[in-house]
Amino acid sequence: MSGFWARGKERYGLALVLILIAMIYIMAAPDEGGWRNVALLLEGLALFAALRAAQPGMRLGLIFGGIIMTTMLMTIVLNFAEDGSGAIYVRWASLILVSIATPAIALGIVLQVKEKRAITIHTMLGVLCIFLLIGLVFGSAFALIEAAGGQPFFREGQGAETLSNYLYFSLTTITTAGLGDFSAAAPLGRSLTAAEALIGQIYLVTVVAVIVANLSRRN
């Protein structure tokens, strides 16, 4: 197991591809039953690959890996609840998984840069993984606001509240594409939307810009 874990070090390219696949699937698949389970499995696989690449430490890796597996298994079972609450379980699980994994991956990247005393292409790919994961965090948060409040999140009203639309809205927000086909209705939703746009821009013009500028440059 330790050899398998070690061989994945800094292989953020695979993690980035898996995160993109998970996102595309979430935006394309129906927000129901078994489709949600597949989306959660893809998300968990992408997070596991990202953690394996970051390797924040064997102990932390095992802890986060255990949390990912436990949360996924519990949510897959609960997703088939007869009271129709499966969507809420999946949204909570998605938020928990990504919120836990993202700082662990960031820590791993920092430790790897300190160890190598250089910024490499792997570092840049890892930083891009975090950028996409931030989009997943906000997408899950938007979904939970609607689930907890019982009111439509979007001004477009009932029927627009799907995982696909939440993630789509989150990605257009964090990249400041601003397509305008969706907009938050409540003050909390608008506040989070503004926060995500700011975080996305600050992240791109600071973290990503610094990484690209110092690529292959030793400190």
WOUR-V158745 format. One record per residue. N is the residue number from 0. SS is DSSP state (alpha for helix, beta for strand, coil for the rest). PHI is phi in whole degrees, -180 to 180 (* if undefined). Layout:
BEGIN
<<N:SS:PHI> <N:SS:PHI>>
END
This chain:
BEGIN
<<0:coil:*> <1:alpha:-65> <2:alpha:-66> <3:alpha:-61> <4:alpha:-64> <5:alpha:-68> <6:alpha:-67> <7:coil:-90> <8:coil:-59> <9:coil:66> <10:coil:-88> <11:alpha:-77> <12:alpha:-60> <13:alpha:-63> <14:alpha:-61> <15:alpha:-63> <16:alpha:-64> <17:alpha:-67> <18:alpha:-64> <19:alpha:-64> <20:alpha:-62> <21:alpha:-61> <22:alpha:-65> <23:alpha:-62> <24:alpha:-64> <25:alpha:-59> <26:alpha:-78> <27:alpha:-100> <28:coil:-88> <29:coil:-64> <30:coil:-90> <31:coil:-158> <32:alpha:33> <33:alpha:-62> <34:alpha:-61> <35:alpha:-66> <36:alpha:-63> <37:alpha:-63> <38:alpha:-61> <39:alpha:-67> <40:alpha:-64> <41:alpha:-63> <42:alpha:-63> <43:alpha:-63> <44:alpha:-64> <45:alpha:-65> <46:alpha:-67> <47:alpha:-63> <48:alpha:-63> <49:alpha:-67> <50:alpha:-66> <51:alpha:-63> <52:alpha:-71> <53:alpha:-75> <54:coil:46> <55:coil:-68> <56:coil:133> <57:alpha:-59> <58:alpha:-65> <59:alpha:-64> <60:alpha:-61> <61:alpha:-67> <62:alpha:-64> <63:alpha:-67> <64:alpha:-62> <65:alpha:-65> <66:alpha:-64> <67:alpha:-61> <68:alpha:-64> <69:alpha:-64> <70:alpha:-63> <71:alpha:-64> <72:alpha:-63> <73:alpha:-63> <74:alpha:-70> <75:alpha:-61> <76:alpha:-68> <77:alpha:-68> <78:coil:-62> <79:coil:-95> <80:coil:-60> <81:coil:-76> <82:coil:-83> <83:coil:79> <84:coil:-91> <85:alpha:-57> <86:alpha:-61> <87:alpha:-66> <88:alpha:-61> <89:alpha:-64> <90:alpha:-68> <91:alpha:-63> <92:alpha:-61> <93:alpha:-61> <94:alpha:-64> <95:alpha:-63> <96:alpha:-61> <97:alpha:-70> <98:alpha:-66> <99:alpha:-80> <100:alpha:-72> <101:alpha:-59> <102:alpha:-65> <103:alpha:-65> <104:alpha:-67> <105:alpha:-61> <106:alpha:-62> <107:alpha:-61> <108:alpha:-64> <109:alpha:-61> <110:alpha:-64> <111:alpha:-68> <112:alpha:-65> <113:alpha:-65> <114:alpha:-67> <115:alpha:-85> <116:coil:54> <117:beta:-158> <118:beta:-104> <119:coil:-116> <120:alpha:-63> <121:alpha:-65> <122:alpha:-61> <123:alpha:-63> <124:alpha:-64> <125:alpha:-64> <126:alpha:-64> <127:alpha:-67> <128:alpha:-59> <129:alpha:-63> <130:alpha:-60> <131:alpha:-68> <132:alpha:-66> <133:alpha:-61> <134:alpha:-61> <135:alpha:-67> <136:alpha:-60> <137:alpha:-69> <138:alpha:-61> <139:alpha:-67> <140:alpha:-65> <141:alpha:-60> <142:alpha:-64> <143:alpha:-73> <144:alpha:-61> <145:alpha:-66> <146:alpha:-66> <147:alpha:-78> <148:alpha:-85> <149:coil:75> <150:coil:-114> <151:coil:-57> <152:coil:-76> <153:beta:-93> <154:coil:-64> <155:coil:-67> <156:coil:91> <157:coil:-59> <158:coil:105> <159:coil:-90> <160:coil:-82> <161:coil:-130> <162:alpha:-58> <163:alpha:-59> <164:alpha:-70> <165:alpha:-64> <166:alpha:-68> <167:alpha:-59> <168:alpha:-64> <169:alpha:-64> <170:alpha:-68> <171:alpha:-71> <172:alpha:-78> <173:alpha:-67> <174:coil:-92> <175:coil:54> <176:coil:-66> <177:coil:55> <178:coil:-70> <179:coil:85> <180:coil:-78> <181:coil:-131> <182:coil:-152> <183:beta:-72> <184:coil:-94> <185:coil:-93> <186:alpha:-57> <187:alpha:-63> <188:alpha:-62> <189:alpha:-67> <190:alpha:-65> <191:alpha:-66> <192:alpha:-62> <193:alpha:-64> <194:alpha:-63> <195:alpha:-65> <196:alpha:-61> <197:alpha:-65> <198:alpha:-60> <199:alpha:-61> <200:alpha:-69> <201:alpha:-62> <202:alpha:-63> <203:alpha:-69> <204:alpha:-85> <205:alpha:-113> <206:alpha:-62> <207:alpha:-64> <208:alpha:-63> <209:alpha:-66> <210:alpha:-61> <211:alpha:-65> <212:alpha:-66> <213:coil:-107> <214:beta:-59> <215:coil:66> <216:coil:-100> <217:beta:-80> <218:coil:-94>>
END
